[in-house]
Amino acid sequence: MSMELITKLREMTSAGISDCKKALDASKNDIDKAVQWLREKGMASAVKRAGRSAKQGLVHSYIHGNGTLGVLVEVNCETDFVAKTEAFQTLVKEIAMQIAAVSPLFITRDQVTEAVLKAEKEIYKAQLKEEGKPEKVWDKIIEGKIEKFYSQICLYDQIYMRDTAGKQTVKNLIDEAIGKIGENIVVKKFARFKLGEE
């Protein structure tokens, strides 16, 4: 299963990486059947709403403990009515707390610049060379390391902090909310401030 196929399915459905992998496994890499599989598993509402405009929502501030850590986050939905609901407001608070706790640098992997990726790959190459790994396996190992890197620095790819099983991503959490609330939901931007950090 190629990363290109997984990326294509993610773009088509907005589903999480693990869900895309499962869908492609179940459909023997048939992209149309994979989309159908995701819809049958409850991703349909998120898929249908992903393209809809989300310009309402909330800007929420979260200050941690004794005031040494703070987060400002803008989360958008489609209507002012939904922005005022407890379900949406709870989701926004959870996202703010996730940002405070896990410190992402980007919202989605699309925002990670080529320069950042290139620098990271160079580090991995140097490590693999140092470890004496054969060069022919470097690409495969680096691909796995980049996936892990995304799960650390991209909010949507991070494991949701309250998921003790370590399987639900923040993107999965948002998709579930989309299914329940019935509107597209997008994290627009955030800023994280820690006292003394540059």
BELMOJO-V261121 format. One line per field, one symbol per residue. phi: phi as a letter, one per 20 degrees, with the letter a starting at -180 (. if undefined). psi: psi as a letter, one per 40 degrees, with the letter a starting at -180 (. if undefined). A space follows every 50 residues. Layout:
# BELMOJO-V261121
phi=???
psi=???
This chain:
# BELMOJO-V261121
phi=.effffffffffdmffgfffffffffdlmeffffffffffenegffffeg effccepbdcdcdelenebbcdcdcdcecfgfgeffffffffffffffff fdlfdcecffeffffffffffffffffffffmffffdggfffgfffgfgg feddgfefffgeeffmdeefffgffffgfffncfcceeabccccgnef
psi=hiddddddddddeeiiddddddddddefehddddddddddeeeddddded eihheaaihihhhhbfeehihhihhiadiddddeiddddddddddddddd degidididdehidddddddddddddddddefiideeddddddddddddd edehddeihhdegdefdhiddddddddddddeihhhhdiihhhhhei.
